[in-house]
Amino acid sequence: MKEISCETSNCEHNLKCKCLAGVISVGDNAKCMSRIKRDGGPLAQSFADVEAGKDMFEEDRLEALVQCSAPCCFNNGGVCANSRIKVEDSLFSTKCKSFVKK
């Protein structure tokens, strides 16, 4: 199981800084390819975070597969082997900040 901390301000999968996507794809330049803009934008993100209940974050519900094509030391045959991943918005995209170049 991966612990994914997501600081994205406008993603359908992000809820209280936890990624709820079952399969996450990270591209060649560590860009999160799974990000889906939330209808309503950052304001809708804030409302979703406020309305989310604690039961949404039970450990067994947060299982995720992280597919990765980045040249990263955690890339193990196209799957991320890092147990803790941090994703944040950058200037033009959302990127994996746990990326460590080989």
Kinemage of the C-alpha trace (Angstrom):
@kinemage 1
@onewidth
@group {chain A} dominant
@subgroup {mainchain}
@vectorlist {calphas} color= white
{ca met a 1} P 0.000 0.000 0.000
{ca lys a 2} L 1.216 3.473 -0.879
{ca glu a 3} L 0.839 6.519 1.334
{ca ile a 4} L 0.119 9.303 -1.135
{ca ser a 5} L 0.076 12.876 0.100
{ca cys a 6} L -1.528 15.097 -2.519
{ca glu a 7} L -1.301 18.875 -2.258
{ca thr a 8} L -3.137 19.480 -5.550
{ca ser a 9} L -5.607 22.329 -5.300
{ca asn a 10} L -7.990 21.098 -7.998
{ca cys a 11} L -8.206 17.324 -8.565
{ca glu a 12} L -11.196 14.996 -8.512
{ca his a 13} L -9.139 12.289 -6.752
{ca asn a 14} L -7.808 14.533 -3.965
{ca leu a 15} L -9.708 14.624 -0.690
{ca lys a 16} L -8.108 16.173 2.377
{ca cys a 17} L -4.643 15.728 0.831
{ca lys a 18} L -5.194 11.985 0.228
{ca cys a 19} L -5.314 10.547 -3.273
{ca leu a 20} L -8.342 8.299 -3.739
{ca ala a 21} L -7.489 7.118 -7.263
{ca gly a 22} L -6.986 3.357 -7.456
{ca val a 23} L -4.417 3.566 -10.248
{ca ile a 24} L -2.097 6.535 -10.591
{ca ser a 25} L 0.118 7.164 -13.596
{ca val a 26} L 3.303 9.214 -13.371
{ca gly a 27} L 4.812 10.277 -16.703
{ca asp a 28} L 8.371 10.606 -17.968
{ca asn a 29} L 8.931 14.012 -16.367
{ca ala a 30} L 7.338 13.002 -13.003
{ca lys a 31} L 4.047 14.580 -14.061
{ca cys a 32} L 0.879 13.120 -12.547
{ca met a 33} L -1.067 11.893 -15.556
{ca ser a 34} L -4.067 10.804 -13.451
{ca arg a 35} L -5.084 14.293 -12.362
{ca ile a 36} L -8.645 15.165 -13.335
{ca lys a 37} L -9.753 18.743 -12.823
{ca arg a 38} L -12.660 18.942 -10.389
{ca asp a 39} L -15.898 20.491 -11.684
{ca gly a 40} L -16.128 23.785 -9.817
{ca gly a 41} L -12.362 24.138 -9.458
{ca pro a 42} L -10.459 24.898 -6.252
{ca leu a 43} L -13.586 26.177 -4.490
{ca ala a 44} L -15.324 22.824 -5.027
{ca gln a 45} L -12.139 21.155 -3.724
{ca ser a 46} L -12.400 23.169 -0.509
{ca phe a 47} L -16.077 22.240 -0.035
{ca ala a 48} L -15.334 18.532 -0.649
{ca asp a 49} L -12.545 18.639 1.946
{ca val a 50} L -14.883 20.191 4.536
{ca glu a 51} L -17.673 17.678 3.867
{ca ala a 52} L -15.467 14.543 3.910
{ca gly a 53} L -16.020 12.201 6.840
{ca lys a 54} L -13.251 10.486 8.799
{ca asp a 55} L -14.364 7.042 7.582
{ca met a 56} L -13.203 7.973 4.066
{ca phe a 57} L -9.618 7.450 5.180
{ca glu a 58} L -9.630 3.936 6.581
{ca glu a 59} L -6.294 2.382 5.627
{ca asp a 60} L -7.793 -0.515 3.648
{ca arg a 61} L -9.669 1.921 1.388
{ca leu a 62} L -6.546 3.774 0.243
{ca glu a 63} L -4.853 0.956 -1.686
{ca ala a 64} L -3.290 2.318 -4.895
{ca leu a 65} L -1.096 1.175 -7.750
{ca val a 66} L 1.362 3.816 -8.955
{ca gln a 67} L 2.524 3.213 -12.512
{ca cys a 68} L 5.651 5.188 -13.343
{ca ser a 69} L 7.650 5.828 -16.505
{ca ala a 70} L 9.956 8.474 -14.981
{ca pro a 71} L 13.709 7.788 -14.744
{ca cys a 72} L 13.478 7.588 -10.946
{ca cys a 73} L 15.388 5.418 -8.492
{ca phe a 74} L 12.009 4.194 -7.115
{ca asn a 75} L 10.825 2.999 -10.543
{ca asn a 76} L 10.815 -0.806 -10.386
{ca gly a 77} L 9.736 -2.181 -13.752
{ca gly a 78} L 7.176 0.567 -14.349
{ca val a 79} L 5.766 0.485 -10.812
{ca cys a 80} L 6.747 2.894 -8.037
{ca ala a 81} L 8.454 1.120 -5.134
{ca asn a 82} L 8.392 4.137 -2.800
{ca ser a 83} L 5.981 3.624 0.111
{ca arg a 84} L 5.472 7.378 0.666
{ca ile a 85} L 4.749 9.614 -2.278
{ca lys a 86} L 4.151 13.360 -2.294
{ca val a 87} L 2.354 15.050 -5.183
{ca glu a 88} L 2.106 18.839 -5.558
{ca asp a 89} L 1.131 21.463 -8.076
{ca ser a 90} L 4.000 23.097 -9.917
{ca leu a 91} L 3.836 26.100 -12.218
{ca phe a 92} L 2.336 24.258 -15.218
{ca ser a 93} L 1.391 20.785 -13.987
{ca thr a 94} L 1.032 18.443 -11.028
{ca lys a 95} L 4.210 16.516 -10.253
{ca cys a 96} L 5.543 13.754 -8.052
{ca lys a 97} L 7.805 15.549 -5.573
{ca ser a 98} L 9.198 12.222 -4.325
{ca phe a 99} L 10.974 11.806 -7.671
{ca val a 100} L 14.700 11.037 -7.273
{ca lys a 101} L 16.643 10.919 -10.520
{ca lys a 102} L 18.677 7.754 -11.164
